[in-house]
Amino acid sequence: MLAMAPQVGDELLILNPLRAVWLTLAAAFLLTLLLQLVPPGLLPSCALFQDLIRYGKTKHGGPPRPAICGAFDVPKRYFSHFYIISVLWNGFLLWSLARSLFLGVAFPNWLHVLLRLLGAAQFQGGELALSAFLVLVFLWLHSVRRLLECFYVSVFSDAVIHVVQYCFGLVYYVLVGLTVLSQVPMDGQHGVVIHCNHRIPFGDWFEHVSSPNYLAELMIYISMAVTFGFHNLTWWLVVTYVFFSQALSAFLSHKFYRSKFVSYPKHRKAFLPFLF
């Protein structure tokens, strides 16, 4: 048992392809967030860049959009596609892992090869497989909930997202499921748009942050990280990416609200209560 400790420690420090992807994404969104914090006028404004990082209502808070940008717009209601992909794909991964854990059925060969290429865990640890199973259950349930919200709760206006953001969202939920599974050691829209105006929300978490939905998203991923154990570097890189990406979206929304409403609560933060 003692002889395995250095091997496990070395494994945790390896920058495999998945870790490199999440580290790169986290760094990119951190840099983007820092650029948004720079006072206007210190850096030249790039309308194309701003159009790429904004979506929905926050597109109205950026510089004037070049006419060509409209050619790359897709409806924001297409968010539901992300969760359809997640429910199907991550449901398949969950089914495959459940069969492997409880019935001893091997992963499909193509999936096994793909996980190896992405840097699946090579050290032994049966408890990690159970942790991955629980995280996949949480991820799948989260996706089902978000899909139901898109179909039965959310009423989308004519807001848009960039086609690059749309493609990224589709890939994201495929990649995040593979990231969970890689931790296993290897041996309609309904409703009517009443109006497109925005109002200042009050109550509960809205008293502290402008975007509690982004904060809740971060907390969901942190809870998954706790399920994996505090030593799982790969998933903490996922959490780091989620933190910076949600912080960017929250900051842009907060900036939009403050510019739109003169009476917007000054004590309210963008993302983290009392901090940011």
Secondary structure as UniProt FT lines:
FT   TURN            2..3
FT   HELIX           4..13
FT   HELIX           17..37
FT   TURN            40..41
FT   HELIX           47..53
FT   HELIX           56..61
FT   HELIX           67..72
FT   STRAND          73..75
FT   HELIX           76..78
FT   HELIX           79..103
FT   HELIX           109..118
FT   HELIX           126..152
FT   STRAND          160..162
FT   HELIX           163..181
FT   TURN            182..183
FT   HELIX           204..207
FT   HELIX           212..228
FT   TURN            230..231
FT   HELIX           233..260
FT   TURN            262..263
FT   TURN            266..267
FT   TURN            273..275
//
